[in-house]
Amino acid sequence: MASDVVAQLADSLARTQVGGGELSYKGQGLKLDNADSVKDIVKAIREFEGLRALRLEGNTVGVEAAQAIAKALEDKCDFECCYWSDMFTGRLRSEIPPALTSLGAALISAGAKLKVLDLSDNAFGPDGVKGIETLLKSSACHSLQELRLNNCGMGIGGGKILAAALTQCHRESSKLGAPLRLRVFIAGRNRLENDGATALAQAFQLMGSLEEVHMPQNGINHPGVTALACAMQCNTQLRVLNLNDNTFTKKGAIAMAQALKHLRSVQVINFGDCLVRSEGAFAIAETLKEGLPILKELNLSFGEITEEAALAVAKAAKHKDQLEKLDLNGNCIGEEGCQNLRELMQDLNMGDLLASLRVRIN
């Protein structure tokens, strides 16, 4: 068994990528249980001068292994990027918080200035957020630009903890004259619901620096959507907004349409499967007429939009010379409505921008 482990590590080290300040073990399927299992990784970290990024995606790291790796990171003051998604496959959920706590403490001790923290696809729940709470509040995250927590099962509680940590990070960094300016926030499939989304919206409004927000499949209804709309209005450099598969209904869609009128940099809007309904679609059409000058993609698919509202959206897109895709698939348009929509887009010389259309079957 020991010889098999040695052989596995020898093979992985042969495939390890080193360059540009990055040490990568990405996708090697390593089972790292204890200090002995990571001794070669620890050695590589210690010997890497100017280490800026460590990739551990696609491996499985236990508590003792994480503690050993953390110890090696304690003097890496140039460290910037944690690519640690899908890093705890097969681990007990109780193992993840102490592993994350150890790694976070090491980065704080090192005086690291993080730019990227990616912990997506780890399904650690609210307790996992507690495992990175101290790190997020620390000076190591004052420089954070990208926070990726997709598919982590944070829930409402985790969302609130995360929002509070980001708020404190912004407050403390502002006191030092260099406020947190998070650019990318990704947290799809986390069951944040209204309360989690609303808490995060308050943090987003405070920061005002977001350029990309991805929060699909979170069970957010119109109160949470409305809170996010208010927050997005304060993030004037927003380029991408993906809220796919939440539930806007009329109230949320109209609130979001109003917020979008104030944003001039938006390029991608994904409100697919969000139940924007016809009233919401008409409101978005008005926003298209008045704003969104550089919009490239608009997804309003599967939103219970009628033919009249769909045609209004298409007409409003007439002068969007940077538009590359308009998705109105799966709405309540009917066969004749689909044909009318195709003909209208052809008449506007935009036929090739329309996504495929299928008649919605109830």
Order of alpha helices (4+ residues) and beta strands (2+ residues): alpha-beta-beta-beta-alpha-beta-beta-alpha-beta-alpha-beta-alpha-beta-alpha-beta-alpha-beta-alpha-beta-alpha-beta-alpha-beta-alpha-beta-alpha
